Amino acid sequence: MTGIFIVDKPSGWTSQDVCAKLRGALREKRVGHSGTLDPMATGVLPVFVGRATRAVEFAENHRKRYTAAIRLGLVTDTQDTAGTALETRGASGVTRADLSAVLGEFTGEIKQVPPMYSAVKIGGRRLYELARRGQSVERPARSVTIYSIDLLGEENGDFLLDVECSKGTYIRTLCHDIGQRLGCGACMAALRRTRAGVFGIEDAHPLPTLVAAAEKGEAERYLLPVDSLFREYPAVTVDAASERKCRCGNVFPVKLVDGLYRVYAGDGEFLMLGRVTGEKMATVKSFFAV
């Protein structure tokens, strides 16, 4: 089995928990995910199976989109409502207009200090391991990009934000920093990923649905082909001679403009993601059976 499952990750599960569950249900060792979601978060989690795991590295750098609930007036040690409260401040005076007015300050390239409760390594140790021991260390700020951030409305006393961002963005840190800017403090109350690269929530399936299908031997009905990850690039079909060179990892001539391409054999098999430079095609990553 080779391809990509788009899982609608349930709350309370780690991304690795999801992979382990599918690994067992599919009886397939080669299962991996791209774009880790915190246990609290739900939504789009691409899970790669078989030879498709070779594509994980390409998916990790894709843009992500989230719907986040920000709770004003509460500061916690994890920067979300799952943590321990550190401060509770009055936020009744902060209006929707006040929040909207500061969101523009958090678009574009911004700096974020990774939270202590995160998987970032400092000195060879995961920050969350140190945090669980009550330790706090200096963390260098990292550059991330917020492509857009919009206020959607209110729900259960929280404000809802629609955020499109780059790899490595901590939405709970974004919520925390917005709260600091407003002067009332804030944390993240809920998070749902609605898009990861080319895959949207409309492509996702609940984990129980996928597990049940796998146990019946019907999981492939939900499996997307690995080349779906690269659908933004044009497709090209090569002749038999070029296919042989492709399968040997050799460069071969083409009459194409420079750029990235999905490369297929004459029978429709997806061979590789290729790069053309000066009318020569070279392999970026191959996906054919070996």
Secondary structure, 3 states (H helix, E strand, C coil): CCEEEEEEECCCCCHHHHHHHHHHHHCCCCEEECCCCCCCCEEEEEEEEHHHHHHHHHHCCCCEEEEEEEEECEEECCCECCCCEEEECCCCCCCHHHHHHHHHHHCEEEEECCCCCCCCEECCEEHHHHHHCCCCCCCCCEEEEEEEEEEEEEECCEEEEEEEECCCCCHHHHHHHHHHHHCCCEEEEEEEEEEECCEEHHHCEEHHHHHHHHHCCCHHHHCECHHHHHCCCCEEECCHHHHHHHHCCCCEECCCCCEEEEEECCCCCEEEEEEEECCEEEEEEECCCC
